[in-house]
Amino acid sequence: MRAYYHYRVYAGQRAVDLSAQGRAWFRQERCAGNLFLPASLEAFQEHLRRGEFTVLVSGSFAPCLDPLADCLGAA
């Protein structure tokens, strides 16, 4: 995360505010469409159907990833 200097703009902000911003971003992107690649989404959903433990691995941060995980059902 240190390499991502642009995250410094969030220093000092309250976690609850960052979470709200992340959820607002997710709603906007989801409404715009094309948030998920169809083949990737199908593969992820197949893992869920088989009862496999699913996680997200990303260089992003929790306020952006949490709404994605909630939507997808990822741990």
N, CA, C and O atoms as a GROMACS GRO file, in nm:
protein
  300
    1MET      N    1   0.082  -0.120   0.000
    1MET     CA    2   0.000   0.000   0.000
    1MET      C    3   0.087   0.126   0.000
    1MET      O    4   0.042   0.232  -0.046
    2ARG      N    5   0.207   0.117   0.050
    2ARG     CA    6   0.292   0.236   0.053
    2ARG      C    7   0.321   0.287  -0.087
    2ARG      O    8   0.340   0.406  -0.108
    3ALA      N    9   0.324   0.195  -0.184
    3ALA     CA   10   0.350   0.235  -0.322
    3ALA      C   11   0.236   0.316  -0.381
    3ALA      O   12   0.255   0.389  -0.478
    4TYR      N   13   0.119   0.302  -0.325
    4TYR     CA   14   0.002   0.374  -0.375
    4TYR      C   15  -0.011   0.506  -0.300
    4TYR      O   16  -0.095   0.520  -0.211
    5TYR      N   17   0.072   0.602  -0.336
    5TYR     CA   18   0.076   0.729  -0.267
    5TYR      C   19  -0.057   0.803  -0.271
    5TYR      O   20  -0.085   0.886  -0.184
    6HIS      N   21  -0.139   0.774  -0.372
    6HIS     CA   22  -0.266   0.846  -0.384
    6HIS      C   23  -0.362   0.813  -0.269
    6HIS      O   24  -0.458   0.886  -0.246
    7TYR      N   25  -0.337   0.703  -0.197
    7TYR     CA   26  -0.421   0.672  -0.082
    7TYR      C   27  -0.399   0.771   0.032
    7TYR      O   28  -0.479   0.778   0.125
    8ARG      N   29  -0.291   0.847   0.025
    8ARG     CA   30  -0.262   0.944   0.131
    8ARG      C   31  -0.371   1.050   0.142
    8ARG      O   32  -0.385   1.112   0.247
    9VAL      N   33  -0.447   1.071   0.036
    9VAL     CA   34  -0.554   1.172   0.042
    9VAL      C   35  -0.661   1.132   0.144
    9VAL      O   36  -0.742   1.215   0.186
   10TYR      N   37  -0.662   1.006   0.184
   10TYR     CA   38  -0.761   0.958   0.280
   10TYR      C   39  -0.710   0.964   0.424
   10TYR      O   40  -0.785   0.933   0.516
   11ALA      N   41  -0.588   1.003   0.443
   11ALA     CA   42  -0.531   1.011   0.579
   11ALA      C   43  -0.614   1.105   0.665
   11ALA      O   44  -0.648   1.216   0.623
   12GLY      N   45  -0.647   1.060   0.785
   12GLY     CA   46  -0.722   1.142   0.879
   12GLY      C   47  -0.873   1.137   0.862
   12GLY      O   48  -0.946   1.193   0.945
   13GLN      N   49  -0.922   1.071   0.758
   13GLN     CA   50  -1.067   1.062   0.739
   13GLN      C   51  -1.123   0.950   0.827
   13GLN      O   52  -1.056   0.850   0.855
   14ARG      N   53  -1.244   0.969   0.869
   14ARG     CA   54  -1.310   0.868   0.954
   14ARG      C   55  -1.344   0.745   0.871
   14ARG      O   56  -1.385   0.755   0.755
   15ALA      N   57  -1.327   0.629   0.932
   15ALA     CA   58  -1.354   0.502   0.864
   15ALA      C   59  -1.499   0.495   0.816
   15ALA      O   60  -1.526   0.445   0.707
   16VAL      N   61  -1.591   0.546   0.896
   16VAL     CA   62  -1.732   0.541   0.857
   16VAL      C   63  -1.757   0.625   0.732
   16VAL      O   64  -1.839   0.588   0.648
   17ASP      N   65  -1.686   0.737   0.718
   17ASP     CA   66  -1.701   0.820   0.599
   17ASP      C   67  -1.642   0.752   0.476
   17ASP      O   68  -1.700   0.757   0.368
   18LEU      N   69  -1.526   0.688   0.493
   18LEU     CA   70  -1.465   0.615   0.382
   18LEU      C   71  -1.554   0.499   0.338
   18LEU      O   72  -1.566   0.471   0.218
   19SER      N   73  -1.614   0.432   0.434
   19SER     CA   74  -1.703   0.322   0.401
   19SER      C   75  -1.823   0.372   0.321
   19SER      O   76  -1.862   0.309   0.222
   20ALA      N   77  -1.880   0.483   0.362
   20ALA     CA   78  -1.994   0.541   0.289
   20ALA      C   79  -1.952   0.580   0.148
   20ALA      O   80  -2.028   0.560   0.053
   21GLN      N   81  -1.833   0.637   0.133
   21GLN     CA   82  -1.784   0.673   0.000
   21GLN      C   83  -1.764   0.550  -0.087
   21GLN      O   84  -1.795   0.551  -0.206
   22GLY      N   85  -1.712   0.444  -0.027
   22GLY     CA   86  -1.692   0.320  -0.101
   22GLY      C   87  -1.824   0.260  -0.149
   22GLY      O   88  -1.834   0.213  -0.262
   23ARG      N   89  -1.924   0.263  -0.063
   23ARG     CA   90  -2.055   0.209  -0.102
   23ARG      C   91  -2.121   0.295  -0.209
   23ARG      O   92  -2.187   0.244  -0.299
   24ALA      N   93  -2.102   0.427  -0.199
   24ALA     CA   94  -2.157   0.517  -0.302
   24ALA      C   95  -2.088   0.492  -0.436
   24ALA      O   96  -2.153   0.489  -0.540
   25TRP      N   97  -1.955   0.474  -0.432
   25TRP     CA   98  -1.881   0.442  -0.555
   25TRP      C   99  -1.934   0.312  -0.616
   25TRP      O  100  -1.957   0.305  -0.737
   26PHE      N  101  -1.953   0.211  -0.532
   26PHE     CA  102  -2.000   0.082  -0.583
   26PHE      C  103  -2.138   0.094  -0.646
   26PHE      O  104  -2.160   0.040  -0.754
   27ARG      N  105  -2.230   0.164  -0.581
   27ARG     CA  106  -2.364   0.182  -0.638
   27ARG      C  107  -2.356   0.250  -0.775
   27ARG      O  108  -2.422   0.208  -0.870
   28GLN      N  109  -2.274   0.354  -0.784
   28GLN     CA  110  -2.260   0.428  -0.909
   28GLN      C  111  -2.203   0.338  -1.019
   28GLN      O  112  -2.254   0.336  -1.131
   29GLU      N  113  -2.098   0.265  -0.987
   29GLU     CA  114  -2.035   0.177  -1.086
   29GLU      C  115  -2.128   0.063  -1.126
   29GLU      O  116  -2.132   0.024  -1.243
   30ARG      N  117  -2.200   0.011  -1.030
   30ARG     CA  118  -2.293  -0.100  -1.059
   30ARG      C  119  -2.404  -0.054  -1.151
   30ARG      O  120  -2.442  -0.126  -1.243
   31CYS      N  121  -2.456   0.066  -1.128
   31CYS     CA  122  -2.561   0.120  -1.213
   31CYS      C  123  -2.510   0.152  -1.353
   31CYS      O  124  -2.585   0.142  -1.450
   32ALA      N  125  -2.384   0.189  -1.363
   32ALA     CA  126  -2.327   0.222  -1.493
   32ALA      C  127  -2.308   0.097  -1.580
   32ALA      O  128  -2.297   0.106  -1.702
   33GLY      N  129  -2.304  -0.019  -1.515
   33GLY     CA  130  -2.286  -0.144  -1.588
   33GLY      C  131  -2.140  -0.175  -1.614
   33GLY      O  132  -2.053  -0.091  -1.593
   34ASN      N  133  -2.116  -0.296  -1.661
   34ASN     CA  134  -1.982  -0.341  -1.697
   34ASN      C  135  -1.884  -0.343  -1.580
   34ASN      O  136  -1.763  -0.336  -1.601
   35LEU      N  137  -1.934  -0.352  -1.457
   35LEU     CA  138  -1.845  -0.359  -1.342
   35LEU      C  139  -1.774  -0.493  -1.336
   35LEU      O  140  -1.657  -0.501  -1.297
   36PHE      N  141  -1.844  -0.598  -1.374
   36PHE     CA  142  -1.788  -0.733  -1.369
   36PHE      C  143  -1.771  -0.789  -1.510
   36PHE      O  144  -1.855  -0.768  -1.597
   37LEU      N  145  -1.661  -0.859  -1.530
   37LEU     CA  146  -1.645  -0.933  -1.655
   37LEU      C  147  -1.732  -1.057  -1.646
   37LEU      O  148  -1.720  -1.134  -1.551
   38PRO      N  149  -1.820  -1.080  -1.743
   38PRO     CA  150  -1.914  -1.192  -1.735
   38PRO      C  151  -1.849  -1.327  -1.707
   38PRO      O  152  -1.898  -1.403  -1.623
   39ALA      N  153  -1.741  -1.359  -1.775
   39ALA     CA  154  -1.677  -1.489  -1.754
   39ALA      C  155  -1.619  -1.500  -1.612
   39ALA      O  156  -1.626  -1.606  -1.550
   40SER      N  157  -1.564  -1.391  -1.562
   40SER     CA  158  -1.509  -1.392  -1.426
   40SER      C  159  -1.620  -1.407  -1.323
   40SER      O  160  -1.606  -1.482  -1.226
   41LEU      N  161  -1.730  -1.337  -1.345
   41LEU     CA  162  -1.843  -1.346  -1.253
   41LEU      C  163  -1.901  -1.487  -1.252
   41LEU      O  164  -1.934  -1.540  -1.146
   42GLU      N  165  -1.914  -1.547  -1.369
   42GLU     CA  166  -1.964  -1.684  -1.377
   42GLU      C  167  -1.872  -1.781  -1.303
   42GLU      O  168  -1.919  -1.868  -1.230
   43ALA      N  169  -1.742  -1.765  -1.320
   43ALA     CA  170  -1.645  -1.854  -1.254
   43ALA      C  171  -1.654  -1.836  -1.102
   43ALA      O  172  -1.650  -1.934  -1.028
   44PHE      N  173  -1.666  -1.712  -1.057
   44PHE     CA  174  -1.677  -1.685  -0.914
   44PHE      C  175  -1.804  -1.749  -0.858
   44PHE      O  176  -1.801  -1.813  -0.753
   45GLN      N  177  -1.914  -1.730  -0.928
   45GLN     CA  178  -2.041  -1.786  -0.882
   45GLN      C  179  -2.038  -1.939  -0.881
   45GLN      O  180  -2.102  -2.001  -0.796
   46GLU      N  181  -1.965  -1.999  -0.972
   46GLU     CA  182  -1.952  -2.145  -0.974
   46GLU      C  183  -1.877  -2.192  -0.849
   46GLU      O  184  -1.914  -2.294  -0.790
   47HIS      N  185  -1.775  -2.120  -0.808
   47HIS     CA  186  -1.705  -2.154  -0.683
   47HIS      C  187  -1.802  -2.148  -0.565
   47HIS      O  188  -1.800  -2.235  -0.478
   48LEU      N  189  -1.886  -2.046  -0.563
   48LEU     CA  190  -1.985  -2.033  -0.454
   48LEU      C  191  -2.082  -2.151  -0.457
   48LEU      O  192  -2.113  -2.208  -0.353
   49ARG      N  193  -2.130  -2.186  -0.576
   49ARG     CA  194  -2.226  -2.297  -0.589
   49ARG      C  195  -2.166  -2.428  -0.537
   49ARG      O  196  -2.237  -2.512  -0.482
   50ARG      N  197  -2.036  -2.444  -0.556
   50ARG     CA  198  -1.969  -2.565  -0.509
   50ARG      C  199  -1.935  -2.558  -0.360
   50ARG      O  200  -1.880  -2.652  -0.304
   51GLY      N  201  -1.969  -2.447  -0.297
   51GLY     CA  202  -1.944  -2.432  -0.154
   51GLY      C  203  -1.800  -2.402  -0.120
   51GLY      O  204  -1.757  -2.423  -0.006
   52GLU      N  205  -1.725  -2.352  -0.216
   52GLU     CA  206  -1.584  -2.323  -0.192
   52GLU      C  207  -1.568  -2.186  -0.125
   52GLU      O  208  -1.647  -2.095  -0.147
   53PHE      N  209  -1.466  -2.175  -0.044
   53PHE     CA  210  -1.434  -2.051   0.026
   53PHE      C  211  -1.381  -1.952  -0.076
   53PHE      O  212  -1.285  -1.982  -0.147
   54THR      N  213  -1.442  -1.835  -0.084
   54THR     CA  214  -1.403  -1.735  -0.182
   54THR      C  215  -1.357  -1.607  -0.113
   54THR      O  216  -1.415  -1.565  -0.013
   55VAL      N  217  -1.254  -1.547  -0.167
   55VAL     CA  218  -1.200  -1.422  -0.114
   55VAL      C  219  -1.165  -1.330  -0.230
   55VAL      O  220  -1.155  -1.374  -0.344
   56LEU      N  221  -1.148  -1.203  -0.200
   56LEU     CA  222  -1.099  -1.107  -0.298
   56LEU      C  223  -0.954  -1.074  -0.265
   56LEU      O  224  -0.920  -1.052  -0.149
   57VAL      N  225  -0.871  -1.072  -0.365
   57VAL     CA  226  -0.731  -1.034  -0.348
   57VAL      C  227  -0.708  -0.912  -0.436
   57VAL      O  228  -0.727  -0.918  -0.557
   58SER      N  229  -0.667  -0.803  -0.374
   58SER     CA  230  -0.657  -0.678  -0.448
   58SER      C  231  -0.558  -0.584  -0.382
   58SER      O  232  -0.527  -0.598  -0.264
   59GLY      N  233  -0.509  -0.491  -0.458
   59GLY     CA  234  -0.426  -0.384  -0.405
   59GLY      C  235  -0.509  -0.267  -0.358
   59GLY      O  236  -0.455  -0.168  -0.309
   60SER      N  237  -0.640  -0.277  -0.372
   60SER     CA  238  -0.729  -0.170  -0.328
   60SER      C  239  -0.747  -0.177  -0.177
   60SER      O  240  -0.681  -0.256  -0.110
   61PHE      N  241  -0.836  -0.095  -0.124
   61PHE     CA  242  -0.856  -0.093   0.020
   61PHE      C  243  -1.001  -0.123   0.056
   61PHE      O  244  -1.090  -0.117  -0.029
   62ALA      N  245  -1.021  -0.156   0.182
   62ALA     CA  246  -1.149  -0.209   0.229
   62ALA      C  247  -1.272  -0.128   0.190
   62ALA      O  248  -1.372  -0.189   0.152
   63PRO      N  249  -1.272   0.005   0.196
   63PRO     CA  250  -1.394   0.076   0.158
   63PRO      C  251  -1.442   0.048   0.016
   63PRO      O  252  -1.561   0.059  -0.012
   64CYS      N  253  -1.351   0.012  -0.073
   64CYS     CA  254  -1.392  -0.025  -0.210
   64CYS      C  255  -1.421  -0.174  -0.219
   64CYS      O  256  -1.511  -0.214  -0.294
   65LEU      N  257  -1.349  -0.254  -0.147
   65LEU     CA  258  -1.365  -0.398  -0.158
   65LEU      C  259  -1.484  -0.452  -0.079
   65LEU      O  260  -1.547  -0.549  -0.122
   66ASP      N  261  -1.517  -0.390   0.034
   66ASP     CA  262  -1.628  -0.440   0.116
   66ASP      C  263  -1.760  -0.450   0.040
   66ASP      O  264  -1.825  -0.555   0.048
   67PRO      N  265  -1.802  -0.346  -0.034
   67PRO     CA  266  -1.928  -0.362  -0.107
   67PRO      C  267  -1.920  -0.467  -0.217
   67PRO      O  268  -2.020  -0.533  -0.247
   68LEU      N  269  -1.803  -0.484  -0.278
   68LEU     CA  270  -1.787  -0.590  -0.377
   68LEU      C  271  -1.802  -0.727  -0.312
   68LEU      O  272  -1.872  -0.814  -0.364
   69ALA      N  273  -1.736  -0.745  -0.199
   69ALA     CA  274  -1.745  -0.873  -0.128
   69ALA      C  275  -1.888  -0.902  -0.085
   69ALA      O  276  -1.935  -1.015  -0.097
   70ASP      N  277  -1.957  -0.800  -0.036
   70ASP     CA  278  -2.097  -0.818   0.004
   70ASP      C  279  -2.182  -0.860  -0.115
   70ASP      O  280  -2.264  -0.952  -0.104
   71CYS      N  281  -2.164  -0.795  -0.227
   71CYS     CA  282  -2.243  -0.825  -0.347
   71CYS      C  283  -2.214  -0.966  -0.399
   71CYS      O  284  -2.306  -1.038  -0.439
   72LEU      N  285  -2.089  -1.004  -0.397
   72LEU     CA  286  -2.049  -1.133  -0.452
   72LEU      C  287  -2.065  -1.249  -0.355
   72LEU      O  288  -2.072  -1.364  -0.397
   73GLY      N  289  -2.071  -1.219  -0.226
   73GLY     CA  290  -2.078  -1.325  -0.126
   73GLY      C  291  -1.941  -1.379  -0.090
   73GLY      O  292  -1.929  -1.492  -0.044
   74ALA      N  293  -1.837  -1.299  -0.111
   74ALA     CA  294  -1.700  -1.340  -0.079
   74ALA      C  295  -1.674  -1.320   0.070
   74ALA      O  296  -1.729  -1.230   0.134
   75ALA      N  297  -1.587  -1.405   0.124
   75ALA     CA  298  -1.547  -1.391   0.263
   75ALA      C  299  -1.448  -1.278   0.275
   75ALA      O  300  -1.401  -1.248   0.384
   0.00000   0.00000   0.00000
